[in-house]
Amino acid sequence: MAELAVKQPAPAGIGFFEKWLSVWVALCIGAGILLGNLAPELFQTVAALEYASVNLVVAVLIWAMVYPMMVNVDFASLSHIGDRPKGLAVTLVVNWLIKPFTMAALGVLFFEVIFVDLIEPADAQQYIAGMILLGAAPCTAMVFVWSQLTRGDATYTLVQVAVNDVVMIFAFAPIVALLLGVTDIDVPWETLLLSVLLYVVIPLAAGALTRHWLVNHVHKGESGAEAVARFTGSIKPVSVLGLLATVVLLFGFQGQLILDRPLLIALIAVPLLIQTYAIFFVAYGWARVWKIPFDVAAPCALIGTSNFFELAVAVAISVFGLNSGAALTTVVGVLVEVPVMLSLVALANRTRHWFRAG
């Protein structure tokens, strides 16, 4: 199994759906706003399908998003945790000791100071909460794409994802609760912990079991890694459709608000853009100072920058509700992330000569 981690193939490159994800999200935003105004009773029915603060429809859609990603996580790669320690250190410090706190600080700065005359105080708290959820959820799936596009070390990327997922199980809820408490937002601990169980622990366990079964039941002439790649490739459309359907639902609930305040999306996007570029340059600059080779430096900076927006969306809905400002903020994070990350991939590739070869 340790050998499998080394031979795990990275994705061939960014796919059609991933490349244009921001376009699909934008189209679904329009569809959601339109449907929300034409058929509000449909969205009220969906909102009523709730148990223990968890919307059942959204839970199914989030699972459709998260499960295929978790199958990609190979915990056998943890045997290589000491192979490239500097890159791992950069990402862990950025992900867990810098990014959540700078995200919260930017949220307070923009929504309670800079935009104070444009946003109601109650709404500002919701947008800050959404930013905190994004900042405390490091990416799990798209990191494989960003790493591949910079020709990063595949084993290193697997180690990063596996370590971050283990840390996330124990650190996500306490960090979110701490930052929500500091910003005077009520912390429903039971709902927060239930969300981590539903959207991290259970999908991660299901993904690990699926991966184990695939590796041990390969087709003739097929390696375990190829079997996993074949399976995840076949169910990728389900993941994309889950994300897009969730966006339609969220903006269906927010439709009237957005029509009344069309600049709202832009206001939310501003601190998210600043955060994303700033975090990348912190991690990338640190990697350069530490003389980390490029095939580790680029992935470690991109992994530290990207967000696990599926988890953030799910927790925002569970804790604050489908029609909350927090949920809206996390979806704006989806809209912003893909084009921004592609620009950072291009920047990394253009500055490859700053680093020594791996």
C-alpha positions as CSV (number, residue, x, y, z in Angstrom):
1,M,0.0,0.0,0.0
2,A,2.9,2.4,0.7
3,E,4.1,1.8,-2.9
4,L,0.6,2.7,-4.1
5,A,0.9,6.2,-2.7
6,V,4.0,6.8,-4.7
7,K,2.5,5.5,-7.9
8,Q,-0.9,7.3,-7.4
9,P,-1.4,9.2,-10.7
10,A,-2.3,12.8,-10.6
11,P,-5.2,14.0,-12.7
12,A,-4.4,14.5,-16.3
13,G,-5.2,18.2,-16.0
14,I,-8.1,20.5,-15.2
15,G,-11.2,19.1,-16.8
16,F,-13.9,20.8,-18.8
17,F,-16.2,21.3,-15.8
18,E,-13.4,22.4,-13.5
19,K,-12.0,24.8,-16.0
20,W,-15.3,26.6,-16.4
21,L,-16.7,26.0,-12.9
22,S,-17.1,29.7,-12.2
23,V,-19.2,30.0,-15.4
24,W,-21.4,27.1,-14.3
25,V,-21.7,28.7,-10.9
26,A,-22.6,32.0,-12.4
27,L,-25.3,30.4,-14.6
28,C,-26.7,28.6,-11.6
29,I,-26.8,31.8,-9.6
30,G,-28.9,33.3,-12.3
31,A,-31.2,30.2,-12.4
32,G,-31.5,30.2,-8.6
33,I,-32.5,33.9,-8.5
34,L,-35.0,33.5,-11.3
35,L,-36.6,30.3,-9.8
36,G,-36.6,31.9,-6.3
37,N,-38.7,34.7,-7.6
38,L,-41.0,32.6,-9.9
39,A,-41.5,29.6,-7.6
40,P,-40.8,30.6,-4.0
41,E,-43.1,27.9,-2.7
42,L,-40.7,25.3,-4.1
43,F,-37.9,26.6,-2.0
44,Q,-40.1,26.8,1.1
45,T,-40.9,23.1,0.7
46,V,-37.2,22.3,0.4
47,A,-36.4,24.4,3.5
48,A,-39.0,22.5,5.5
49,L,-37.3,19.1,4.9
50,E,-35.0,19.5,7.9
51,Y,-34.0,17.3,10.9
52,A,-31.7,18.3,13.8
53,S,-30.8,21.6,12.0
54,V,-29.7,19.6,8.9
55,N,-31.6,20.1,5.7
56,L,-32.0,16.7,4.2
57,V,-31.9,17.8,0.5
58,V,-28.8,19.8,1.0
59,A,-27.2,17.0,3.0
60,V,-27.6,14.6,0.1
61,L,-26.2,17.2,-2.4
62,I,-23.2,17.9,-0.1
63,W,-22.5,14.2,0.2
64,A,-22.6,13.9,-3.6
65,M,-19.9,16.6,-3.7
66,V,-17.7,15.4,-0.9
67,Y,-17.7,11.6,-1.3
68,P,-15.9,11.3,-4.7
69,M,-13.2,13.6,-3.3
70,M,-12.7,11.5,-0.2
71,V,-12.1,8.4,-2.3
72,N,-9.0,10.1,-3.7
73,V,-7.5,10.4,-0.2
74,D,-4.9,7.7,0.3
75,F,-3.9,7.4,4.0
76,A,-1.0,5.1,3.0
77,S,0.7,8.2,1.8
78,L,1.1,9.2,5.5
79,S,4.1,6.8,5.5
80,H,5.9,9.6,3.5
81,I,5.1,12.3,5.9
82,G,8.8,12.9,6.7
83,D,10.0,13.0,3.1
84,R,9.4,16.7,2.4
85,P,8.9,18.3,5.9
86,K,9.5,21.9,5.0
87,G,6.6,22.0,2.5
88,L,4.3,20.2,5.0
89,A,5.2,22.7,7.7
90,V,4.4,25.7,5.5
91,T,1.0,24.4,4.5
92,L,0.0,23.3,8.1
93,V,1.0,26.7,9.6
94,V,-0.7,28.6,6.8
95,N,-3.9,26.5,6.9
96,W,-4.4,26.3,10.6
97,L,-2.4,29.1,12.3
98,I,-2.7,32.0,9.8
99,K,-5.6,31.6,7.3
100,P,-8.6,31.2,9.6
101,F,-7.5,34.2,11.7
102,T,-6.7,36.6,8.8
103,M,-10.0,35.6,7.1
104,A,-11.9,36.6,10.3
105,A,-9.9,39.8,10.6
106,L,-10.6,40.8,7.0
107,G,-14.3,40.0,7.6
108,V,-14.4,42.3,10.6
109,L,-12.4,45.0,8.8
110,F,-14.6,45.1,5.7
111,F,-18.1,44.4,7.0
112,E,-17.8,46.3,10.3
113,V,-15.6,49.2,9.2
114,I,-15.1,49.7,5.5
115,F,-18.6,48.6,4.4
116,V,-20.3,49.7,7.6
117,D,-22.6,52.2,5.8
118,L,-23.5,49.7,3.1
119,I,-24.5,46.6,5.2
120,E,-26.8,46.1,8.1
121,P,-25.0,45.0,11.3
122,A,-26.9,41.7,11.5
123,D,-26.0,40.9,7.9
124,A,-22.4,41.9,8.6
125,Q,-22.2,39.2,11.3
126,Q,-23.5,36.6,8.9
127,Y,-21.0,37.5,6.2
128,I,-18.1,37.4,8.7
129,A,-19.3,33.9,9.8
130,G,-19.3,32.7,6.2
131,M,-15.7,34.0,5.8
132,I,-14.6,32.2,9.0
133,L,-16.1,28.9,7.7
134,L,-14.2,29.3,4.4
135,G,-11.0,30.2,6.2
136,A,-11.1,27.2,8.5
137,A,-11.7,24.6,5.8
138,P,-8.5,23.8,3.8
139,C,-9.1,22.3,0.4
140,T,-9.3,18.5,-0.2
141,A,-10.2,17.9,-3.8
142,M,-9.1,20.6,-6.2
143,V,-5.6,20.5,-4.7
144,F,-4.9,17.5,-6.9
145,V,-5.7,19.7,-10.0
146,W,-3.6,22.7,-8.8
147,S,-0.7,20.4,-8.1
148,Q,-0.9,18.7,-11.5
149,L,-1.1,22.0,-13.3
150,T,2.2,23.1,-11.7
151,R,3.7,19.6,-12.2
152,G,4.0,19.2,-8.4
153,D,5.2,16.2,-6.5
154,A,2.2,13.8,-6.6
155,T,3.2,11.9,-3.4
156,Y,3.7,15.2,-1.5
157,T,0.2,16.3,-2.5
158,L,-1.3,13.1,-1.3
159,V,0.5,13.5,2.0
160,Q,-0.8,17.0,2.3
161,V,-4.4,16.0,1.7
162,A,-4.3,13.1,4.1
163,V,-2.7,15.1,6.9
164,N,-5.1,18.1,6.5
165,D,-8.1,15.8,6.6
166,V,-6.9,14.2,9.8
167,V,-6.2,17.6,11.3
168,M,-9.6,18.9,10.1
169,I,-11.5,16.2,12.1
170,F,-10.1,17.6,15.3
171,A,-9.4,21.3,14.6
172,F,-12.2,22.6,12.3
173,A,-14.9,22.9,14.9
174,P,-12.8,24.4,17.7
175,I,-11.2,27.0,15.4
176,V,-14.6,28.0,14.0
177,A,-16.2,28.1,17.5
178,L,-13.3,30.3,18.7
179,L,-13.5,32.8,15.9
180,L,-17.3,33.0,16.0
181,G,-17.1,33.6,19.7
182,V,-14.5,36.3,19.3
183,T,-16.7,38.0,16.7
184,D,-19.7,37.8,19.1
185,I,-21.6,35.3,17.0
186,D,-23.6,32.6,18.9
187,V,-21.9,29.2,18.6
188,P,-24.3,26.2,18.4
189,W,-21.7,23.6,19.4
190,E,-24.0,20.6,18.8
191,T,-24.8,21.6,15.2
192,L,-21.1,22.4,14.5
193,L,-19.9,19.0,15.7
194,L,-22.7,17.3,13.9
195,S,-21.7,19.0,10.7
196,V,-18.1,17.8,11.0
197,L,-19.4,14.3,11.6
198,L,-21.7,14.4,8.7
199,Y,-19.5,16.2,6.2
200,V,-16.0,15.2,7.1
201,V,-15.8,12.0,9.3
202,I,-18.5,9.9,7.6
203,P,-17.6,10.8,4.0
204,L,-13.9,10.3,4.8
205,A,-14.6,6.8,6.3
206,A,-16.8,5.9,3.3
207,G,-14.2,7.1,0.9
208,A,-11.5,5.0,2.7
209,L,-13.7,1.9,2.6
210,T,-14.5,2.4,-1.1
211,R,-10.8,2.9,-1.9
212,H,-9.8,-0.2,0.0
213,W,-12.5,-2.2,-1.9
214,L,-11.4,-0.8,-5.3
215,V,-7.7,-1.5,-4.7
216,N,-8.5,-5.1,-3.7
217,H,-11.0,-5.8,-6.5
218,V,-9.1,-4.5,-9.6
219,H,-9.9,-5.4,-13.2
220,K,-7.4,-7.7,-14.9
221,G,-4.3,-5.8,-15.9
222,E,-5.3,-2.8,-13.8
223,S,-3.4,-1.3,-10.9
224,G,-5.1,-0.2,-7.7
225,A,-4.4,3.4,-8.4
226,E,-5.9,3.0,-11.9
227,A,-9.0,1.4,-10.4
228,V,-9.5,4.4,-8.1
229,A,-8.9,6.9,-10.9
230,R,-11.5,5.1,-13.1
231,F,-14.1,5.0,-10.3
232,T,-13.6,8.7,-9.3
233,G,-13.7,9.7,-12.9
234,S,-17.0,7.9,-13.5
235,I,-18.7,9.7,-10.5
236,K,-17.2,13.1,-11.0
237,P,-20.3,14.4,-12.8
238,V,-22.3,13.6,-9.7
239,S,-20.0,15.8,-7.6
240,V,-20.3,18.7,-10.1
241,L,-24.1,18.4,-10.3
242,G,-24.3,18.3,-6.5
243,L,-22.4,21.6,-6.3
244,L,-24.4,23.3,-9.0
245,A,-27.8,22.1,-7.5
246,T,-26.7,23.5,-4.1
247,V,-25.9,26.8,-5.7
248,V,-29.3,27.0,-7.3
249,L,-31.0,26.3,-4.0
250,L,-28.9,28.8,-2.1
251,F,-29.5,31.6,-4.5
252,G,-33.2,30.6,-4.8
253,F,-33.5,31.6,-1.2
254,Q,-31.4,34.7,-1.6
255,G,-33.0,35.8,-4.9
256,Q,-35.1,38.7,-3.7
257,L,-32.3,40.1,-1.5
258,I,-29.8,40.0,-4.4
259,L,-32.2,41.7,-6.8
260,D,-32.8,44.4,-4.2
261,R,-29.0,44.8,-3.6
262,P,-27.1,43.8,-6.8
263,L,-23.8,45.0,-5.5
264,L,-23.9,42.6,-2.6
265,I,-22.0,39.8,-4.4
266,A,-19.2,42.3,-5.3
267,L,-18.9,43.5,-1.7
268,I,-18.6,40.0,-0.4
269,A,-16.0,39.1,-3.1
270,V,-13.6,41.9,-2.2
271,P,-12.2,40.6,1.1
272,L,-12.3,37.0,-0.3
273,L,-10.1,38.1,-3.2
274,I,-7.7,40.0,-0.9
275,Q,-7.4,37.0,1.4
276,T,-6.7,34.5,-1.4
277,Y,-3.9,36.4,-3.0
278,A,-2.3,37.4,0.3
279,I,-2.3,33.9,1.7
280,F,-0.7,32.6,-1.5
281,F,2.1,35.1,-1.4
282,V,2.8,34.4,2.3
283,A,3.1,30.7,1.6
284,Y,5.0,31.1,-1.7
285,G,7.4,33.6,-0.3
286,W,8.1,31.5,2.7
287,A,8.8,28.5,0.5
288,R,11.2,30.6,-1.5
289,V,13.0,31.8,1.6
290,W,13.3,28.2,2.8
291,K,14.7,27.2,-0.6
292,I,12.0,24.5,-1.0
293,P,12.1,23.0,-4.5
294,F,9.4,24.1,-6.9
295,D,7.6,20.8,-7.2
296,V,6.8,21.2,-3.5
297,A,6.8,25.0,-3.1
298,A,4.0,25.5,-5.7
299,P,1.6,22.8,-4.4
300,C,2.2,23.8,-0.7
301,A,1.3,27.4,-1.5
302,L,-1.7,26.5,-3.6
303,I,-3.0,24.0,-1.1
304,G,-2.7,26.6,1.7
305,T,-4.6,29.1,-0.4
306,S,-7.5,27.0,-1.7
307,N,-10.6,26.2,0.4
308,F,-12.8,23.2,1.1
309,F,-15.8,25.2,0.0
310,E,-18.1,22.2,0.0
311,L,-17.6,21.8,3.8
312,A,-18.0,25.5,4.3
313,V,-21.3,25.6,2.4
314,A,-22.6,22.6,4.3
315,V,-21.8,23.9,7.8
316,A,-23.1,27.4,6.9
317,I,-26.4,25.9,5.9
318,S,-26.5,23.6,9.0
319,V,-25.6,26.3,11.5
320,F,-27.1,29.4,10.0
321,G,-29.7,28.2,7.6
322,L,-30.3,28.0,3.8
323,N,-31.2,31.6,3.4
324,S,-28.5,33.0,5.6
325,G,-25.8,35.5,4.7
326,A,-23.2,33.0,5.9
327,A,-24.4,30.5,3.3
328,L,-24.4,33.2,0.6
329,T,-20.8,34.1,1.5
330,T,-19.6,30.5,1.1
331,V,-21.1,30.2,-2.3
332,V,-19.5,33.5,-3.4
333,G,-16.3,31.8,-2.3
334,V,-17.0,29.1,-4.9
335,L,-17.5,31.8,-7.6
336,V,-14.3,33.6,-6.7
337,E,-12.0,30.6,-6.1
338,V,-11.6,28.9,-9.5
339,P,-10.5,31.9,-11.6
340,V,-8.3,33.2,-8.8
341,M,-6.6,29.8,-8.3
342,L,-6.0,29.5,-12.1
343,S,-4.3,32.9,-12.1
344,L,-2.1,31.8,-9.2
345,V,-1.2,28.6,-11.1
346,A,-0.2,30.7,-14.0
347,L,1.9,32.9,-11.8
348,A,3.6,30.0,-10.2
349,N,4.5,28.4,-13.5
350,R,5.9,31.8,-14.7
351,T,8.1,32.1,-11.6
352,R,9.4,28.5,-11.6
353,H,12.9,29.8,-12.1
354,W,12.9,31.3,-8.7
355,F,13.2,27.9,-7.2
356,R,15.5,25.0,-7.5
357,A,14.3,21.8,-9.3
358,G,12.8,19.0,-7.2
